[in-house]
Amino acid sequence: MFPIQTRRLALVASVALLAVGLRPAAADDETGPVVIDVTKPQRSLYPLAIPLGVDSDKDLAADVQQVATFDMSVAGWFKVLDPKSFLASLDKEKLGIVPKSWEDVGAFGVFKYKATTSGSDVTLTFKLFEVEKGKEPVLERKYTGKKSEVRDLTHKWCNEVVEYYTGETGFFGSKIAFVVKAKKGSKVIKAMDFDGASVYDITRNRSINILPAWSPGGGKLAFTSYMRSNPDMYTVSAGGGRPKRITLFAGMNTGATWSPDGSKIALTLSKDGNPEIYIVDATSGKILRRLTKNRHIDTSPAWSPDGTEIAFVSNREGGPQIFVMSASGGNQRRVSKNGDYNTEPTWAPRKGKRILAYTTRDDSKYDIVSLDLDTKDMVRITQGQGNNEEPSFSPNGRAIAFASSRKSGSGIYIANADGSGTQRRVYKGSVSSVAWGPVP
């Protein structure tokens, strides 16, 4: 068993600077950014204040605050402070800050904005302050667009804030695809913003549609559908539309995973009677290579971010376990060691890291774990929270989305990939086949 890791919150600034892994700017570079050491295993959260924007359209200002608070809370690095604790006079400060007022409530960073409208257009002005650096903003941006784009523009700013502090891109603005049951036994593939907003249908037929997989650029999804009776593999625009059938071999055409360059798809075919893993051309569906060949079941391929390896599930050693092989099919070896039931592998898109998350079964319950293939370190993402299955990493590998059925409510949950912090439900209802797409 692997207990869920916990975070230690900062009590005073000096302790927090040590625990969170913050590196102040060098003495000869006082304007340089604070760096949050993302490699530090034990860290506190950076206290960030996001007050309601003043001199703004009231409704839009509330939307910006809600979106930004959620984004920064799930980023994994920040503690968003309760606005009820703020001491500053926001009407007087406007887009500036009085550092002492924010220092007194424990804020390290302050996030100010102004949302104004002109007809159907909106202008969002953002400024980020580090309290210890005084009244001058360390980052500022202005975005213009339609009122309907306020959420997207706020996500864009929050990604900038995350990159400023960590050097990594955020995952805000990305989408999650998933499957829900519909009328008369059919299943529909839906997609939504990663935070649960703007849910829409990808498939519109009355058949069974399952196992969506995003293309590397996020413009398409591959999926399996029974719309022509056989479980064939299709691709479709990320906005929905008319699907294109790519493979139509007899038997299973399931579990698609795209190569990093988008030119190939690995999937399971049972055209010869036994489920095996093949690589096909992503456009024509032509078979390019057969990767596995044995009397056992090989399925659920997952292509590594660098394109050199493919993880998959096989029962060749008894129950289902996670294996890894080269993208050419060589060096097939088992990597999961915890128990007798492990399925649904997915790779963390992290440079220099070889990390898999997958579903494991403990005491009749299903949970999510991750495994560093190089260090063999395992992190338990869920435990004692009902059944949790089908993990999918965020575009930067810092969070994991998964399907869960638990007493507090079924749906799609997001958790920090290091097992720490609060798990947040972003979609309510019974779902399957969770797939987190790239930032557009």
C-alpha positions in Angstrom: 0.0 0.0 0.0 1.2 3.5 -0.8 -0.3 6.3 1.4 -1.3 9.5 -0.2 1.4 12.1 0.1 0.5 15.3 2.0 1.6 19.0 1.6 2.9 21.2 4.4 1.5 24.7 4.2 3.8 27.6 5.0 3.3 29.3 8.4 5.7 32.1 7.9 7.5 33.4 4.9 10.9 32.2 5.8 9.8 28.7 6.4 7.7 28.7 3.2 10.6 29.9 1.1 12.6 26.9 2.2 9.8 24.3 1.9 8.3 25.4 -1.4 11.6 25.4 -3.2 11.6 29.0 -4.2 14.8 30.5 -5.4 14.9 34.3 -5.0 16.4 36.3 -7.9 20.2 36.7 -7.8 21.5 39.9 -6.1 22.5 41.4 -9.5 19.1 40.6 -11.0 16.5 42.0 -8.6 13.9 41.9 -11.4 14.3 38.3 -12.2 11.4 35.9 -11.5 10.9 33.7 -8.5 11.5 30.2 -9.5 9.5 27.4 -8.0 11.6 24.3 -8.0 9.3 21.8 -9.6 11.7 18.9 -8.9 11.5 19.3 -5.1 9.5 16.4 -3.7 8.5 18.1 -0.5 7.1 21.6 -0.9 4.5 24.0 0.4 2.2 25.9 -1.8 2.9 29.4 -3.0 0.3 31.8 -1.4 -1.4 33.7 -4.2 -4.2 36.3 -3.9 -6.7 36.8 -6.7 -9.0 39.7 -5.7 -12.1 40.6 -7.7 -11.3 43.1 -10.4 -12.4 46.7 -9.8 -13.6 49.2 -12.4 -14.8 46.2 -14.4 -17.9 44.7 -15.8 -19.4 43.0 -12.7 -20.4 39.7 -14.3 -17.2 39.3 -16.4 -15.0 40.2 -13.3 -16.7 37.4 -11.4 -16.2 35.0 -14.2 -12.5 35.8 -14.4 -12.0 35.4 -10.7 -13.8 32.0 -10.7 -11.8 30.7 -13.7 -8.5 31.9 -12.4 -9.1 30.6 -8.9 -9.8 27.2 -10.2 -6.9 27.2 -12.6 -4.3 28.2 -10.1 -5.7 25.9 -7.4 -5.3 22.8 -9.7 -1.9 23.8 -11.1 -0.2 22.0 -8.2 2.0 24.9 -7.0 -0.3 27.5 -5.5 -2.5 28.1 -2.5 -5.2 30.6 -3.6 -6.1 32.7 -0.5 -9.6 33.3 0.6 -10.8 36.8 -0.6 -12.5 37.2 2.8 -9.1 37.5 4.4 -7.9 40.5 2.2 -7.1 43.7 4.0 -6.2 45.9 1.0 -8.5 48.7 -0.2 -9.1 47.3 -3.7 -10.9 50.5 -4.9 -7.9 52.6 -4.1 -5.3 50.1 -5.3 -7.1 49.4 -8.6 -4.5 47.6 -10.8 -1.7 48.3 -8.4 -0.9 47.0 -4.9 0.2 48.3 -1.5 2.7 45.6 -0.7 2.2 45.8 3.1 -1.5 45.1 2.9 -0.8 41.8 1.1 2.2 40.9 3.1 0.0 41.1 6.2 -2.4 38.4 4.9 0.5 36.1 3.9 0.4 36.6 0.1 3.6 36.1 -1.8 1.9 36.9 -5.1 -1.0 39.1 -6.1 -3.0 38.7 -9.3 -4.8 41.9 -10.5 -7.1 42.3 -13.5 -9.6 44.6 -15.1 -12.4 43.4 -17.4 -14.1 46.0 -19.7 -16.5 45.7 -22.5 -17.4 47.5 -25.7 -20.5 46.0 -27.4 -19.7 42.3 -27.8 -16.0 42.8 -27.3 -14.0 42.5 -24.1 -10.6 43.7 -23.0 -8.8 42.0 -20.1 -5.8 43.6 -18.5 -3.8 41.4 -16.1 -0.9 42.2 -13.8 1.1 39.9 -11.5 2.9 41.2 -8.5 5.5 39.6 -6.2 4.9 41.2 -2.8 8.6 41.2 -1.8 9.4 43.1 -5.0 7.2 46.0 -4.3 4.7 48.0 -6.4 5.9 47.2 -9.9 4.3 44.2 -11.7 6.6 41.3 -12.6 4.3 40.2 -15.5 1.5 42.0 -17.4 -0.6 41.2 -20.4 -3.6 42.7 -22.2 -6.0 40.5 -24.2 -8.9 41.5 -26.4 -11.7 39.3 -27.8 -15.4 38.5 -27.7 -17.3 38.2 -24.4 -17.7 34.5 -25.2 -13.9 34.1 -25.1 -13.4 35.4 -21.5 -12.7 31.9 -20.1 -10.2 31.1 -22.9 -8.4 34.4 -22.4 -8.2 33.9 -18.6 -6.8 30.4 -19.2 -4.2 31.9 -21.4 -3.1 34.4 -18.7 -3.0 31.6 -16.1 -0.7 29.6 -18.3 1.6 32.6 -18.5 1.6 32.9 -14.7 2.5 29.2 -14.3 5.3 29.5 -16.8 6.6 32.6 -15.1 7.0 30.9 -11.8 7.9 27.4 -12.9 9.4 27.5 -16.4 6.8 25.0 -17.5 3.7 25.5 -19.5 0.3 25.2 -17.9 -2.5 22.9 -19.0 -5.4 25.5 -18.9 -7.5 25.7 -22.0 -7.0 22.0 -22.8 -10.0 19.6 -23.2 -11.0 16.2 -21.9 -12.9 13.6 -24.0 -14.9 10.9 -22.4 -17.8 8.5 -23.0 -21.3 8.5 -21.5 -24.2 6.1 -21.9 -27.1 7.4 -24.0 -30.5 6.1 -25.1 -31.1 2.5 -26.0 -27.7 1.2 -25.1 -25.7 3.6 -27.3 -22.6 5.4 -26.1 -21.6 9.0 -27.0 -18.2 10.5 -27.0 -18.2 14.0 -25.5 -15.6 16.6 -24.9 -15.3 19.6 -22.5 -12.9 22.2 -21.2 -10.6 20.6 -18.6 -12.5 22.4 -15.8 -15.9 21.0 -16.9 -17.2 23.9 -18.9 -18.6 23.8 -22.4 -19.6 20.1 -22.7 -20.4 19.1 -26.3 -20.9 15.9 -28.4 -18.1 14.6 -30.5 -20.2 11.7 -31.9 -23.7 12.1 -33.1 -24.7 8.6 -34.2 -26.9 6.2 -32.2 -24.3 3.5 -31.9 -21.7 2.5 -29.4 -18.7 4.8 -29.6 -15.8 4.2 -27.2 -12.1 4.8 -26.5 -11.3 8.3 -27.8 -7.7 9.3 -28.3 -6.5 12.8 -29.1 -4.1 13.4 -32.0 -0.9 15.2 -31.0 -2.0 18.6 -32.1 -5.5 18.1 -30.7 -7.3 18.6 -34.0 -8.7 15.1 -34.3 -9.7 12.1 -32.2 -9.5 8.5 -33.0 -12.1 6.2 -31.6 -13.8 2.8 -32.0 -17.4 2.7 -33.1 -20.0 0.0 -33.9 -21.9 2.3 -36.2 -21.4 -0.3 -39.0 -21.9 -3.3 -36.8 -18.2 -4.2 -36.5 -16.0 -2.4 -33.9 -14.0 -0.3 -36.5 -11.6 2.5 -35.8 -12.5 6.0 -37.0 -11.1 9.6 -36.8 -13.1 12.7 -36.4 -12.5 16.5 -36.0 -12.1 17.6 -32.4 -15.2 19.8 -32.9 -17.3 16.8 -34.0 -18.5 16.2 -37.5 -18.6 13.3 -40.0 -16.2 10.5 -38.9 -13.8 8.8 -41.3 -13.4 5.1 -41.0 -9.7 4.2 -40.9 -9.6 0.5 -40.2 -12.3 -2.1 -40.9 -10.6 -5.4 -40.3 -12.8 -8.2 -39.1 -13.1 -8.4 -35.3 -11.6 -5.8 -32.9 -10.2 -2.5 -34.1 -9.7 -0.8 -30.7 -7.6 1.1 -28.3 -6.0 3.7 -30.7 -2.9 5.7 -29.7 -1.2 8.2 -32.0 2.5 8.4 -32.6 4.0 11.7 -31.4 4.3 13.0 -35.0 0.7 12.0 -35.8 1.6 9.9 -38.8 0.8 6.5 -37.3 -1.6 4.8 -34.9 -1.1 1.8 -32.8 -4.1 -0.3 -31.9 -5.4 -3.7 -31.2 -6.6 -5.9 -34.1 -8.1 -9.4 -33.8 -8.4 -10.0 -37.5 -6.4 -13.3 -37.1 -8.4 -14.5 -34.2 -6.2 -13.3 -31.3 -6.0 -9.7 -30.1 -2.6 -8.4 -31.1 -1.0 -4.9 -31.4 -0.4 -3.4 -34.8 0.8 -0.1 -36.2 -1.2 1.4 -39.1 -1.0 4.5 -41.2 -3.1 7.3 -39.5 -4.5 8.4 -42.9 -5.0 5.2 -44.9 -5.3 2.6 -42.1 -2.7 0.5 -44.0 -0.9 -2.0 -41.6 2.7 -0.9 -41.3 3.9 -3.4 -38.6 2.7 -6.1 -36.3 4.2 -5.7 -32.9 3.0 -8.7 -30.8 2.6 -12.3 -31.8 1.6 -14.9 -29.2 -1.4 -16.9 -28.1 -2.3 -14.4 -25.3 -4.3 -11.2 -25.3 -2.3 -8.0 -26.0 -4.2 -4.8 -25.9 -4.4 -1.1 -24.8 -1.3 0.3 -26.5 0.0 3.7 -25.3 2.8 5.4 -27.3 5.5 7.1 -25.2 6.0 10.9 -25.7 9.4 10.5 -27.4 8.0 7.8 -29.8 10.5 5.2 -28.9 8.4 2.9 -26.7 4.8 1.5 -26.5 3.2 0.4 -23.2 0.5 -2.3 -23.4 -1.5 -4.8 -21.4 -1.0 -8.5 -21.7 -2.2 -11.6 -19.8 0.8 -13.6 -21.0 1.9 -14.1 -17.3 -1.5 -14.8 -15.9 -3.7 -11.8 -15.1 -3.5 -8.6 -17.0 -0.2 -6.7 -16.5 1.5 -3.7 -17.9 4.3 -4.3 -20.4 6.6 -2.0 -22.4 8.3 -2.7 -25.7 10.2 -0.7 -28.3 8.1 1.0 -30.9 9.4 -1.6 -33.4 8.0 -4.4 -31.1 11.3 -5.6 -29.6 12.4 -5.9 -25.9 8.9 -6.8 -24.5 9.1 -6.8 -20.7 6.7 -6.6 -17.8 6.9 -3.4 -15.7 4.0 -3.6 -13.3 4.8 -5.6 -10.1 2.1 -4.6 -7.7 -0.6 -7.3 -7.7 -2.3 -9.5 -10.2 -4.5 -7.0 -12.1 -3.1 -3.9 -13.8 -4.6 -2.2 -16.9 -5.0 1.0 -19.0 -1.5 2.5 -19.1 -0.8 6.1 -20.0 2.4 8.0 -20.3 3.3 11.3 -18.6 4.3 13.8 -21.2 7.4 14.9 -19.3 10.7 15.4 -20.9 13.5 13.3 -19.4 11.0 11.2 -17.5 9.5 7.7 -18.2 6.4 7.6 -16.0 3.3 5.5 -16.5 0.0 5.8 -14.8 -2.4 2.9 -14.8 -5.4 1.2 -13.1 -4.7 -1.3 -10.4 -7.0 -3.5 -8.4 -6.7 -3.7 -4.6 -9.1 -5.7 -2.5 -11.8 -5.7 -5.2 -11.5 -1.9 -5.7 -9.8 -0.1 -8.6 -7.3 2.6 -8.0 -4.8 4.8 -9.9 -1.0 4.5 -9.4 1.9 5.9 -11.3 5.3 4.2 -11.8 8.7 5.8 -12.7 10.2 3.2 -15.0 13.8 4.4 -14.3 13.7 4.8 -10.5 10.9 2.2 -9.9 9.2 4.6 -7.5 5.5 4.2 -7.3 3.0 6.9 -6.3 -0.6 6.1 -5.3 -3.0 8.7 -6.7 -6.2 7.2 -5.2 -6.9 5.0 -2.2 -10.1 4.2 -0.3 -12.2 6.4 -2.6 -14.4 3.9 -4.4 -13.4 2.7 -7.9 -11.0 4.9 -9.9 -10.1 3.9 -13.5 -8.7 5.0 -16.9 -6.1 7.7 -16.0 -5.0 10.3 -18.4 -2.2 12.9 -17.8 -2.6 16.6 -18.3 -0.5 18.1 -21.2 2.3 19.0 -18.9 2.2 15.8 -16.9 1.4 17.6 -13.6 -2.1 16.4 -13.1 -4.1 13.2 -13.9 -7.8 13.0 -14.9 -9.7 9.7 -14.3 -13.2 8.2 -14.1 -14.4 7.6 -10.5 -17.4 6.1 -8.8 -17.4 7.0 -5.1 -19.8 7.9 -2.3 -19.2 11.6 -2.7 -20.3 11.3 -6.4 -19.3 9.7 -9.6 -17.7 11.5 -12.5 -14.3 12.8 -13.8 -11.8 13.9 -11.2 -8.5 15.7 -11.4 -5.7 15.0 -9.0 -2.1 16.1 -8.7 0.2 13.6 -10.4 2.4 13.4 -7.3 -0.5 12.1 -5.3 -0.8 15.3 -3.1 -3.5 17.8 -2.6 -7.3 17.8 -3.2 -9.0 15.7 -5.9 -11.6 17.9 -7.7 -14.6 16.6 -9.6 -15.0 18.4 -13.0 -17.8 16.3 -14.4 -20.8 14.7 -12.6 -22.1 11.4 -13.8 -21.1 7.9 -14.8 -18.3 8.1 -17.5 -15.6 6.0 -19.1 -12.7 6.3 -21.5 -11.3 9.5 -20.1 -8.7 11.2 -22.4 -7.0 14.5 -21.7 -6.0 16.4 -24.9 -3.2 18.9 -25.6 -3.4 22.7 -25.1 -4.5 24.1 -28.4 
